[in-house]
Amino acid sequence: MIAENDPAEQEKSVKWNSLLCNLIVFHIAIDMMEVIRQLVAEGWQVTAEDLAQLSPYLTSHILRFGAYATDELHIPPGVFDPRWTRSTLAANSPRPRSRAR
């Protein structure tokens, strides 16, 4: 998060974040090479095709803007009821668990 409204401070923050991300990817690459060298030392055969499948910068599992279902956007929402009653609150509150004896 950029707390300053100063363009120089914003640029500095972006550069530091970029540097941090690069350092993390570099650290992961070093860790990967260490493990690969250990595997080779244990007798595993590591080919160029195996190494081509590896990447220290995986992004397929990251959902940068979240996961949103868009298949129901055409359905209008129900009527909003602004009245809150005790029965509405009781229905929405979690029930206490019974203790095991």
All heavy atoms as an XYZ file, in Angstrom:
807
protein
N       0.839     -1.172      0.000
C       0.000      0.000      0.000
C       0.887      1.239      0.000
O       1.858      1.333      0.736
C      -0.886     -0.020      1.236
C      -1.809      1.138      1.295
S      -3.001      0.836      2.596
C      -3.485      2.460      2.928
N       0.544      2.186     -0.819
C       1.301      3.431     -0.907
C       0.559      4.480     -0.086
O      -0.541      4.890     -0.427
C       1.465      3.881     -2.374
C       2.211      2.797     -3.164
C       2.172      5.216     -2.448
C       2.311      3.075     -4.639
N       1.185      4.903      1.021
C       0.518      5.823      1.946
C       0.758      7.281      1.579
O       0.002      8.148      1.999
C       0.998      5.558      3.369
N       1.791      7.552      0.832
C       2.139      8.930      0.498
C       1.480      9.348     -0.820
O       1.245      8.527     -1.693
C       3.655      9.066      0.359
C       4.428      8.710      1.611
C       4.323      9.781      2.670
O       4.185     10.960      2.313
O       4.381      9.426      3.858
N       1.222     10.638     -0.943
C       0.694     11.170     -2.191
C       1.805     11.853     -2.989
O       1.547     12.527     -3.964
C      -0.449     12.148     -1.902
C      -1.330     12.357     -3.111
O      -1.280     11.581     -4.066
N      -2.128     13.401     -3.085
N       3.035     11.660     -2.566
C       4.196     12.240     -3.222
C       4.675     11.287     -4.319
O       4.978     10.131     -4.054
C       5.297     12.464     -2.184
C       6.557     13.071     -2.778
O       6.478     13.667     -3.868
O       7.613     12.940     -2.146
N       4.749     11.754     -5.585
C       5.171     10.871     -6.677
C       6.543     10.239     -6.463
O       6.756      9.081     -6.819
C       5.167     11.779     -7.903
C       4.257     12.899     -7.568
C       4.361     13.081     -6.083
N       7.474     10.963     -5.862
C       8.807     10.399     -5.619
C       8.724      9.250     -4.622
O       9.375      8.214     -4.789
C       9.751     11.487     -5.115
N       7.926      9.403     -3.568
C       7.755      8.339     -2.578
C       7.017      7.141     -3.175
O       7.320      5.999     -2.866
C       7.014      8.862     -1.347
C       7.812      9.821     -0.507
C       9.066      9.195      0.069
O       9.007      8.038      0.538
O      10.125      9.861      0.047
N       6.056      7.404     -4.038
C       5.338      6.321     -4.707
C       6.273      5.528     -5.601
O       6.243      4.299     -5.614
C       4.167      6.884     -5.515
C       3.055      7.444     -4.659
C       1.966      8.097     -5.487
O       2.111      8.300     -6.693
N       0.868      8.436     -4.830
N       7.118      6.226     -6.350
C       8.076      5.548     -7.227
C       9.061      4.722     -6.406
O       9.390      3.590     -6.752
C       8.827      6.567     -8.077
C       9.769      5.930     -9.067
C      10.455      6.962     -9.960
O      10.188      8.166     -9.829
O      11.273      6.533    -10.791
N       9.500      5.269     -5.272
C      10.419      4.543     -4.392
C       9.750      3.277     -3.858
O      10.362      2.212     -3.815
C      10.833      5.435     -3.228
C      11.978      4.882     -2.414
C      12.281      5.709     -1.170
C      12.505      7.165     -1.464
N      12.829      7.948     -0.251
N       8.485      3.377     -3.484
C       7.754      2.217     -2.969
C       7.609      1.134     -4.035
O       7.792     -0.059     -3.756
C       6.382      2.656     -2.464
O       5.656      1.565     -1.991
N       7.302      1.541     -5.257
C       7.167      0.578     -6.350
C       8.507     -0.102     -6.629
O       8.578     -1.321     -6.822
C       6.616      1.271     -7.618
C       6.723      0.372     -8.830
C       5.170      1.699     -7.395
N       9.591      0.671     -6.611
C      10.924      0.092     -6.853
C      11.308     -0.888     -5.747
O      11.877     -1.944     -6.018
C      11.968      1.196     -6.976
C      11.888      1.944     -8.289
C      12.960      2.997     -8.393
C      12.866      3.723     -9.722
N      13.908      4.737     -9.885
N      11.023     -0.551     -4.491
C      11.342     -1.457     -3.392
C      10.527     -2.741     -3.494
O      11.038     -3.833     -3.241
C      11.100     -0.789     -2.037
C      12.232      0.089     -1.610
C      12.232      1.446     -1.538
C      13.537     -0.329     -1.222
N      13.459      1.909     -1.131
C      14.284      0.832     -0.919
C      14.163     -1.565     -1.094
C      15.604      0.782     -0.506
C      15.478     -1.604     -0.666
C      16.183     -0.442     -0.378
N       9.249     -2.637     -3.852
C       8.423     -3.836     -4.030
C       8.946     -4.704     -5.163
O       8.963     -5.937     -5.062
C       6.958     -3.459     -4.273
C       6.262     -3.035     -3.014
O       6.646     -3.412     -1.914
N       5.231     -2.229     -3.160
N       9.368     -4.067     -6.241
C       9.932     -4.812     -7.367
C      11.224     -5.508     -6.957
O      11.461     -6.675     -7.298
C      10.183     -3.866     -8.538
O      10.764     -4.543     -9.601
N      12.066     -4.811     -6.211
C      13.310     -5.399     -5.729
C      13.033     -6.584     -4.812
O      13.659     -7.639     -4.936
C      14.143     -4.352     -4.995
C      15.447     -4.830     -4.369
C      16.398     -5.334     -5.449
C      16.083     -3.716     -3.556
N      12.064     -6.434     -3.928
C      11.708     -7.521     -3.022
C      11.221     -8.745     -3.793
O      11.629     -9.874     -3.513
C      10.647     -7.056     -2.026
C      10.157     -8.100     -1.044
C      11.280     -8.556     -0.128
C       8.999     -7.550     -0.243
N      10.368     -8.533     -4.777
C       9.878     -9.657     -5.594
C      11.018    -10.340     -6.331
O      11.080    -11.572     -6.389
C       8.832     -9.170     -6.583
S       7.281     -8.682     -5.819
N      11.938     -9.555     -6.886
C      13.091    -10.133     -7.583
C      13.971    -10.940     -6.633
O      14.482    -12.000     -6.996
C      13.906     -9.043     -8.264
C      13.202     -8.463     -9.471
O      12.331     -9.089    -10.050
N      13.570     -7.250     -9.823
N      14.151    -10.442     -5.404
C      14.955    -11.174     -4.426
C      14.300    -12.495     -4.038
O      14.983    -13.508     -3.857
C      15.182    -10.314     -3.182
C      16.150     -9.151     -3.363
C      16.148     -8.271     -2.125
C      17.545     -9.658     -3.653
N      12.990    -12.501     -3.929
C      12.280    -13.743     -3.591
C      12.434    -14.765     -4.709
O      12.719    -15.943     -4.459
C      10.798    -13.450     -3.284
C      10.687    -12.665     -1.979
C       9.979    -14.728     -3.236
C       9.316    -12.132     -1.684
N      12.266    -14.338     -5.950
C      12.426    -15.246     -7.085
C      13.864    -15.762     -7.139
O      14.104    -16.959     -7.365
C      12.032    -14.546     -8.408
C      12.425    -15.386     -9.603
C      10.536    -14.260     -8.427
N      14.840    -14.902     -6.897
C      16.245    -15.310     -6.886
C      16.508    -16.338     -5.785
O      17.178    -17.347     -6.005
C      17.135    -14.075     -6.713
C      18.603    -14.373     -6.744
C      19.210    -14.820     -7.909
C      19.381    -14.208     -5.615
C      20.562    -15.107     -7.950
C      20.741    -14.486     -5.640
C      21.324    -14.934     -6.808
N      15.952    -16.109     -4.606
C      16.126    -17.036     -3.487
C      15.508    -18.397     -3.812
O      16.101    -19.447     -3.523
C      15.502    -16.448     -2.228
C      15.790    -17.230     -0.998
N      15.049    -18.325     -0.636
C      16.746    -17.088     -0.058
C      15.531    -18.823      0.492
N      16.560    -18.087      0.866
N      14.342    -18.391     -4.420
C      13.690    -19.646     -4.802
C      14.525    -20.382     -5.846
O      14.673    -21.611     -5.790
C      12.255    -19.388     -5.306
C      11.379    -18.897     -4.153
C      11.654    -20.649     -5.926
C      10.014    -18.405     -4.572
N      15.111    -19.641     -6.793
C      15.956    -20.262     -7.820
C      17.182    -20.920     -7.182
O      17.567    -22.034     -7.563
C      16.379    -19.222     -8.860
N      17.778    -20.263     -6.198
C      18.936    -20.847     -5.499
C      18.519    -22.109     -4.748
O      19.211    -23.131     -4.787
C      19.565    -19.805     -4.550
C      20.238    -18.714     -5.374
C      20.561    -20.453     -3.598
C      20.736    -17.549     -4.544
N      17.370    -22.057     -4.067
C      16.871    -23.239     -3.352
C      16.602    -24.396     -4.311
O      16.915    -25.556     -4.009
C      15.597    -22.911     -2.580
C      15.842    -22.023     -1.372
O      17.011    -21.883     -0.959
O      14.860    -21.467     -0.842
N      16.038    -24.077     -5.477
C      15.753    -25.121     -6.462
C      17.048    -25.763     -6.951
O      17.124    -26.994     -7.074
C      14.969    -24.528     -7.645
C      13.539    -24.179     -7.305
S      12.685    -23.280     -8.620
C      12.744    -24.455     -9.943
N      18.064    -24.946     -7.224
C      19.332    -25.489     -7.693
C      19.979    -26.370     -6.626
O      20.570    -27.403     -6.936
C      20.291    -24.363     -8.099
C      19.946    -23.720     -9.426
S      19.769    -24.902    -10.792
C      21.323    -25.735    -10.775
N      19.852    -25.986     -5.370
C      20.410    -26.794     -4.287
C      19.744    -28.166     -4.234
O      20.409    -29.192     -4.110
C      20.233    -26.059     -2.959
C      20.898    -26.734     -1.786
C      20.762    -25.906     -0.528
O      21.016    -24.688     -0.586
O      20.403    -26.496      0.503
N      18.435    -28.194     -4.372
C      17.707    -29.464     -4.352
C      18.058    -30.299     -5.576
O      18.256    -31.520     -5.468
C      16.183    -29.209     -4.269
C      15.397    -30.487     -4.477
C      15.826    -28.578     -2.930
N      18.157    -29.675     -6.743
C      18.519    -30.413     -7.965
C      19.911    -31.021     -7.835
O      20.132    -32.183     -8.195
C      18.421    -29.486     -9.201
C      16.947    -29.129     -9.459
C      19.036    -30.136    -10.424
C      16.747    -28.000    -10.439
N      20.846    -30.266     -7.270
C      22.200    -30.800     -7.072
C      22.186    -31.961     -6.093
O      22.928    -32.940     -6.268
C      23.129    -29.689     -6.592
C      23.479    -28.724     -7.698
C      24.470    -27.676     -7.254
N      24.797    -26.812     -8.383
C      24.914    -25.511     -8.296
N      24.756    -24.896     -7.145
N      25.203    -24.800     -9.350
N      21.355    -31.898     -5.051
C      21.239    -33.009     -4.108
C      20.667    -34.247     -4.795
O      21.128    -35.372     -4.554
C      20.355    -32.624     -2.921
C      20.990    -31.656     -1.963
C      20.015    -31.209     -0.879
O      18.852    -31.603     -0.863
N      20.496    -30.368      0.031
N      19.657    -34.039     -5.651
C      19.079    -35.171     -6.379
C      20.110    -35.828     -7.287
O      20.196    -37.058     -7.355
C      17.859    -34.711     -7.199
C      16.620    -34.335     -6.408
C      15.564    -33.717     -7.326
C      16.051    -35.548     -5.686
N      20.901    -35.026     -7.991
C      21.942    -35.570     -8.868
C      22.980    -36.319     -8.033
O      23.442    -37.405     -8.414
C      22.581    -34.441     -9.713
C      23.815    -34.942    -10.444
C      21.562    -33.883    -10.700
N      23.357    -35.763     -6.877
C      24.331    -36.427     -6.010
C      23.799    -37.753     -5.474
O      24.574    -38.675     -5.220
C      24.705    -35.505     -4.851
N      22.477    -37.881     -5.322
C      21.871    -39.130     -4.848
C      21.688    -40.141     -5.972
O      21.239    -41.258     -5.723
C      20.518    -38.838     -4.200
C      20.607    -38.073     -2.890
C      19.242    -37.673     -2.360
O      18.211    -38.073     -2.952
O      19.218    -36.945     -1.358
N      22.016    -39.752     -7.213
C      21.933    -40.681     -8.317
C      20.735    -40.485     -9.232
O      20.565    -41.238    -10.188
N      19.902    -39.500     -8.966
C      18.769    -39.228     -9.845
C      19.284    -38.642    -11.150
O      20.238    -37.871    -11.167
C      17.802    -38.234     -9.191
C      17.042    -38.787     -8.045
C      17.465    -38.870     -6.751
C      15.736    -39.338     -8.082
N      16.498    -39.433     -5.977
C      15.408    -39.740     -6.782
C      14.802    -39.543     -9.083
C      14.208    -40.326     -6.453
C      13.608    -40.126     -8.753
C      13.314    -40.509     -7.464
N      18.623    -38.997    -12.250
C      18.997    -38.436    -13.540
C      18.075    -37.257    -13.836
O      16.855    -37.419    -13.936
C      18.878    -39.493    -14.635
C      19.352    -38.996    -15.973
C      19.295    -40.093    -17.031
O      18.715    -41.146    -16.818
N      19.900    -39.824    -18.174
N      18.649    -36.070    -13.948
C      17.884    -34.858    -14.229
C      18.238    -34.401    -15.637
O      19.404    -34.120    -15.930
C      18.205    -33.751    -13.199
C      17.414    -32.495    -13.511
C      17.914    -34.233    -11.783
N      17.238    -34.347    -16.499
C      17.472    -33.983    -17.896
C      17.119    -32.518    -18.136
O      16.499    -31.860    -17.293
C      16.619    -34.857    -18.833
O      15.240    -34.574    -18.577
C      16.893    -36.337    -18.599
N      17.499    -32.038    -19.305
C      17.165    -30.664    -19.692
C      15.655    -30.490    -19.798
O      15.120    -29.420    -19.485
C      17.841    -30.322    -21.022
N      14.947    -31.547    -20.211
C      13.485    -31.475    -20.296
C      12.868    -31.325    -18.905
O      11.875    -30.624    -18.734
C      12.920    -32.725    -20.990
C      13.231    -32.805    -22.475
C      14.627    -33.358    -22.747
O      15.196    -34.039    -21.865
O      15.152    -33.086    -23.832
N      13.465    -32.007    -17.923
C      12.988    -31.864    -16.541
C      13.165    -30.424    -16.062
O      12.260    -29.841    -15.466
C      13.746    -32.800    -15.599
C      13.499    -34.259    -15.901
O      12.417    -34.596    -16.412
O      14.405    -35.075    -15.611
N      14.330    -29.879    -16.315
C      14.616    -28.518    -15.867
C      13.760    -27.488    -16.590
O      13.430    -26.448    -16.028
C      16.099    -28.201    -16.064
C      17.071    -29.039    -15.228
C      18.501    -28.678    -15.582
C      16.809    -28.866    -13.755
N      13.379    -27.785    -17.835
C      12.545    -26.850    -18.599
C      11.154    -26.710    -17.997
O      10.477    -25.702    -18.212
C      12.452    -27.302    -20.058
N      10.723    -27.714    -17.218
C       9.396    -27.673    -16.604
C       9.378    -26.869    -15.302
O       8.316    -26.568    -14.774
C       8.898    -29.096    -16.326
C       8.744    -29.946    -17.560
C       7.747    -29.346    -18.531
O       6.661    -28.942    -18.140
N       8.123    -29.287    -19.796
N      10.537    -26.539    -14.775
C      10.631    -25.830    -13.500
C      10.680    -24.322    -13.708
O      11.193    -23.838    -14.706
C      11.885    -26.276    -12.749
C      11.988    -27.757    -12.417
C      13.317    -28.046    -11.746
C      10.835    -28.180    -11.533
N      10.156    -23.600    -12.734
C      10.225    -22.147    -12.765
C      10.189    -21.620    -11.334
O       9.358    -22.042    -10.541
C       9.053    -21.570    -13.557
O       9.019    -20.158    -13.410
N      11.070    -20.677    -11.004
C      11.011    -20.084     -9.669
C       9.915    -19.031     -9.550
O       9.685    -18.490     -8.481
C      12.393    -19.447     -9.506
C      12.797    -19.114    -10.891
C      12.217    -20.204    -11.749
N       9.241    -18.742    -10.651
C       8.213    -17.706    -10.662
C       6.908    -18.317    -11.142
O       6.548    -18.229    -12.306
C       8.640    -16.550    -11.569
C       7.672    -15.398    -11.583
C       7.452    -14.644    -10.433
C       6.992    -15.061    -12.733
C       6.565    -13.593    -10.445
C       6.101    -13.995    -12.754
C       5.889    -13.266    -11.608
O       5.014    -12.219    -11.617
N       6.213    -18.985    -10.224
C       4.937    -19.608    -10.566
C       3.802    -18.626    -10.326
O       3.729    -18.002     -9.269
C       4.728    -20.863     -9.728
C       5.774    -21.957     -9.898
C       5.502    -23.096     -8.942
C       5.769    -22.453    -11.328
N       2.926    -18.497    -11.296
C       1.805    -17.561    -11.151
C       0.458    -18.200    -11.441
O      -0.562    -17.537    -11.321
C       1.979    -16.361    -12.091
O       2.066    -16.843    -13.441
C       3.228    -15.568    -11.759
N       0.445    -19.472    -11.809
C      -0.828    -20.078    -12.192
C      -1.790    -20.222    -11.021
O      -2.998    -20.252    -11.211
C      -0.582    -21.450    -12.825
O       0.043    -22.303    -11.887
N      -1.271    -20.284     -9.792
C      -2.131    -20.442     -8.624
C      -2.528    -19.109     -8.003
O      -3.299    -19.074     -7.065
C      -1.416    -21.295     -7.569
C      -0.202    -20.634     -7.016
N       0.973    -20.538     -7.733
C       0.014    -20.027     -5.840
C       1.868    -19.892     -6.997
N       1.314    -19.573     -5.845
N      -2.043    -18.000     -8.520
C      -2.325    -16.685     -7.955
C      -3.497    -16.057     -8.691
O      -3.499    -15.938     -9.908
C      -1.090    -15.775     -8.064
C       0.057    -16.362     -7.252
C      -1.422    -14.358     -7.600
C       1.364    -15.635     -7.427
N      -4.493    -15.644     -7.938
C      -5.637    -14.922     -8.485
C      -5.492    -13.470     -8.029
O      -5.952    -13.085     -6.954
C      -6.950    -15.523     -8.001
C      -7.169    -16.984     -8.365
C      -8.411    -17.524     -7.694
C      -7.260    -17.147     -9.866
N      -4.862    -12.667     -8.844
C      -4.492    -11.315     -8.440
C      -5.691    -10.468     -8.035
O      -5.637     -9.706     -7.083
C      -3.740    -10.643     -9.583
C      -3.234     -9.288     -9.235
C      -2.356     -8.746    -10.323
N      -1.925     -7.410     -9.976
C      -1.388     -6.579    -10.829
N      -1.186     -6.946    -12.064
N      -1.032     -5.383    -10.449
N      -6.796    -10.602     -8.731
C      -7.969     -9.793     -8.436
C      -9.088    -10.617     -7.813
O     -10.231    -10.182     -7.751
C      -8.464     -9.101     -9.710
C      -7.433     -8.191    -10.311
C      -6.800     -8.528    -11.482
C      -7.073     -7.019     -9.670
C      -5.836     -7.689    -12.030
C      -6.107     -6.185    -10.204
C      -5.493     -6.521    -11.395
N      -8.782    -11.822     -7.351
C      -9.786    -12.664     -6.722
C     -10.513    -13.529     -7.735
O     -10.278    -13.444     -8.936
N     -11.382    -14.369     -7.224
C     -12.190    -15.247     -8.083
C     -13.649    -14.816     -7.954
O     -14.201    -14.810     -6.857
C     -12.015    -16.698     -7.665
N     -14.221    -14.441     -9.037
C     -15.596    -13.959     -9.022
C     -16.437    -14.774     -9.985
O     -16.056    -14.979    -11.136
C     -15.650    -12.484     -9.419
C     -14.853    -11.602     -8.492
C     -13.568    -11.196     -8.813
C     -15.384    -11.215     -7.274
C     -12.832    -10.412     -7.951
C     -14.664    -10.423     -6.401
C     -13.391    -10.017     -6.747
O     -12.671     -9.242     -5.891
N     -17.587    -15.231     -9.499
C     -18.521    -15.955    -10.362
C     -19.329    -14.918    -11.137
O     -19.935    -14.020    -10.557
C     -19.438    -16.824     -9.518
N     -19.318    -15.031    -12.440
C     -20.051    -14.073    -13.271
C     -21.228    -14.708    -13.982
O     -21.922    -14.033    -14.735
C     -19.114    -13.460    -14.323
O     -18.560    -14.516    -15.113
C     -18.007    -12.670    -13.671
N     -21.458    -15.997    -13.726
C     -22.539    -16.669    -14.446
C     -23.921    -16.323    -13.910
O     -24.919    -16.626    -14.550
C     -22.332    -18.188    -14.422
C     -22.210    -18.724    -13.010
O     -21.891    -17.939    -12.092
O     -22.415    -19.924    -12.827
N     -24.016    -15.634    -12.762
C     -25.323    -15.284    -12.198
C     -25.553    -13.775    -12.164
O     -26.463    -13.303    -11.484
C     -25.446    -15.862    -10.789
C     -25.409    -17.379    -10.769
C     -25.497    -17.936     -9.361
O     -25.481    -17.141     -8.405
O     -25.573    -19.153     -9.239
N     -24.770    -13.015    -12.895
C     -24.924    -11.564    -12.877
C     -26.241    -11.097    -13.487
O     -26.733    -10.023    -13.161
C     -23.758    -10.895    -13.601
C     -22.421    -10.926    -12.868
C     -21.338    -10.282    -13.723
C     -22.515    -10.237    -11.533
N     -26.820    -11.895    -14.358
C     -28.067    -11.492    -15.015
C     -29.286    -11.671    -14.110
O     -30.361    -11.168    -14.410
C     -28.256    -12.295    -16.301
C     -28.483    -13.757    -16.066
N     -27.440    -14.611    -15.767
C     -29.613    -14.506    -16.037
C     -27.934    -15.832    -15.591
N     -29.242    -15.797    -15.747
N     -29.146    -12.363    -12.965
C     -30.264    -12.589    -12.047
C     -30.374    -11.391    -11.099
O     -29.433    -11.074    -10.384
C     -30.053    -13.885    -11.227
C     -29.898    -15.069    -12.173
C     -31.183    -14.091    -10.236
C     -29.486    -16.350    -11.480
N     -31.531    -10.712    -11.093
C     -31.663     -9.556    -10.193
C     -31.749    -10.014     -8.736
O     -32.301    -11.078     -8.446
C     -32.969     -8.899    -10.642
C     -33.720     -9.955    -11.362
C     -32.713    -10.917    -11.913
N     -31.199     -9.221     -7.820
C     -31.261     -9.600     -6.413
C     -32.675     -9.469     -5.857
O     -33.521     -8.789     -6.429
C     -30.319     -8.602     -5.740
C     -30.295     -7.429     -6.647
C     -30.482     -7.977     -8.030
N     -32.912    -10.111     -4.721
C     -34.213    -10.021     -4.070
C     -34.432     -8.645     -3.473
O     -33.537     -7.810     -3.409
N     -35.652     -8.391     -3.032
C     -36.011     -7.107     -2.448
C     -35.310     -6.970     -1.096
O     -35.315     -7.889     -0.280
C     -37.541     -6.995     -2.282
C     -37.914     -5.693     -1.612
C     -38.215     -7.122     -3.629
N     -34.711     -5.816     -0.861
C     -34.003     -5.553      0.380
C     -34.993     -5.181      1.472
O     -35.848     -4.324      1.285
C     -32.994     -4.432      0.169
C     -32.290     -4.014      1.427
C     -31.370     -4.857      2.025
C     -32.555     -2.794      2.014
C     -30.719     -4.487      3.184
C     -31.909     -2.418      3.164
C     -30.985     -3.267      3.763
N     -34.876     -5.832      2.616
C     -35.724     -5.524      3.758
C     -34.863     -4.857      4.813
O     -34.041     -5.511      5.455
C     -36.357     -6.806      4.307
C     -37.325     -6.529      5.432
O     -37.620     -5.339      5.698
O     -37.798     -7.493      6.053
N     -35.011     -3.537      5.022
C     -34.135     -2.833      5.953
C     -34.484     -3.063      7.424
O     -33.766     -2.605      8.298
C     -34.330     -1.370      5.573
C     -35.706     -1.308      5.023
C     -35.919     -2.636      4.334
N     -35.580     -3.759      7.707
C     -35.992     -3.969      9.096
C     -35.199     -5.107      9.719
O     -35.133     -6.206      9.180
C     -37.484     -4.295      9.168
C     -38.362     -3.111      8.760
C     -39.813     -3.507      8.723
N     -39.993     -4.299      7.488
C     -40.744     -5.390      7.393
N     -41.403     -5.839      8.417
N     -40.846     -6.034      6.262
N     -34.606     -4.810     10.857
C     -33.896     -5.829     11.626
C     -34.691     -6.086     12.885
O     -34.981     -5.173     13.654
C     -32.490     -5.358     11.998
C     -31.540     -5.472     10.858
C     -31.282     -4.529      9.922
C     -30.763     -6.609     10.526
N     -30.379     -4.992      9.012
C     -30.036     -6.279      9.362
C     -30.594     -7.868     11.072
C     -29.157     -7.156      8.751
C     -29.707     -8.734     10.467
C     -29.011     -8.384      9.316
N     -35.055     -7.328     13.076
C     -35.792     -7.702     14.275
C     -34.981     -8.711     15.059
O     -33.979     -9.237     14.584
C     -37.157     -8.320     13.902
O     -36.908     -9.508     13.153
C     -37.999     -7.353     13.082
N     -35.428     -9.005     16.265
C     -34.724     -9.999     17.069
C     -34.738    -11.367     16.385
O     -33.759    -12.093     16.441
C     -35.361    -10.120     18.456
C     -35.027     -8.958     19.339
C     -35.446     -9.295     20.767
N     -35.164     -8.201     21.650
C     -34.025     -8.046     22.292
N     -33.055     -8.917     22.136
N     -33.835     -7.028     23.086
N     -35.830    -11.711     15.728
C     -35.874    -13.012     15.058
C     -34.900    -13.064     13.889
O     -34.294    -14.099     13.621
C     -37.296    -13.318     14.584
O     -37.723    -12.342     13.647
N     -34.695    -11.943     13.171
C     -33.730    -11.895     12.077
C     -32.320    -12.072     12.622
O     -31.521    -12.832     12.087
C     -33.820    -10.555     11.325
O     -35.153    -10.359     10.891
C     -32.891    -10.528     10.137
N     -32.006    -11.378     13.726
C     -30.680    -11.491     14.322
C     -30.446    -12.885     14.873
O     -29.363    -13.442     14.737
C     -30.504    -10.448     15.423
C     -30.459     -8.998     14.940
C     -30.415     -8.056     16.136
C     -29.278     -8.758     14.045
N     -31.454    -13.476     15.497
C     -31.308    -14.820     16.064
C     -31.100    -15.855     14.964
O     -30.336    -16.802     15.126
C     -32.524    -15.169     16.901
N     -31.756    -15.668     13.836
C     -31.621    -16.627     12.736
C     -30.235    -16.562     12.108
O     -29.736    -17.553     11.591
C     -32.689    -16.353     11.677
N     -29.595    -15.388     12.155
C     -28.284    -15.221     11.529
C     -27.118    -15.412     12.480
O     -25.975    -15.387     12.063
C     -28.180    -13.830     10.892
C     -29.102    -13.703      9.700
O     -29.361    -14.671      9.006
N     -29.611    -12.511      9.479
N     -27.375    -15.570     13.770
C     -26.270    -15.719     14.722
C     -25.898    -17.185     14.863
O     -26.755    -18.069     14.761
C     -26.660    -15.139     16.075
O     -27.719    -15.888     16.635
N     -24.611    -17.470     15.112
C     -24.192    -18.863     15.286
C     -24.742    -19.433     16.573
O     -24.895    -18.734     17.576
C     -22.667    -18.781     15.322
C     -22.357    -17.377     15.684
C     -23.507    -16.530     15.206
N     -25.067    -20.693     16.531
C     -25.599    -21.361     17.712
C     -24.468    -21.879     18.564
O     -23.464    -22.373     18.041
C     -26.508    -22.505     17.282
C     -27.684    -21.988     16.495
C     -28.802    -22.985     16.472
N     -29.970    -22.323     15.940
C     -30.645    -22.746     14.909
N     -30.301    -23.855     14.326
N     -31.687    -22.069     14.481
N     -24.603    -21.803     19.905
C     -23.536    -22.331     20.758
C     -23.455    -23.841     20.644
O     -24.460    -24.523     20.497
C     -23.956    -21.887     22.162
C     -25.416    -21.587     22.070
C     -25.706    -21.203     20.653
N     -22.225    -24.325     20.712
C     -22.016    -25.771     20.633
C     -22.236    -26.399     22.001
O     -21.934    -25.795     23.022
C     -20.585    -26.069     20.183
C     -20.305    -25.684     18.783
C     -18.931    -26.111     18.415
N     -18.667    -25.848     17.014
C     -17.544    -26.141     16.418
N     -16.568    -26.672     17.109
N     -17.374    -25.882     15.166
N     -22.752    -27.610     21.977
C     -22.906    -28.305     23.239
C     -21.577    -28.936     23.615
O     -20.815    -29.364     22.763
C     -23.988    -29.384     23.120
O     -23.608    -30.321     22.150
N     -21.304    -28.983     24.900
C     -20.045    -29.526     25.368
C     -20.128    -31.049     25.466
O     -21.131    -31.600     25.880
C     -19.728    -28.980     26.749
C     -19.453    -27.520     26.747
C     -19.370    -27.085     28.166
N     -18.146    -26.364     28.406
C     -17.808    -25.946     29.596
N     -18.560    -26.213     30.638
N     -16.703    -25.280     29.760
N     -19.066    -31.686     25.067
C     -18.994    -33.143     25.194
C     -18.559    -33.479     26.623
O     -17.675    -32.854     27.176
C     -17.967    -33.709     24.207
N     -19.254    -34.429     27.237
C     -18.930    -34.786     28.632
C     -18.248    -36.108     28.712
O     -18.276    -36.977     28.018
C     -20.205    -34.818     29.454
C     -20.784    -33.437     29.574
C     -21.992    -33.477     30.444
N     -22.564    -32.141     30.461
C     -23.551    -31.807     31.231
N     -24.047    -32.671     32.060
N     -24.024    -30.617     31.204
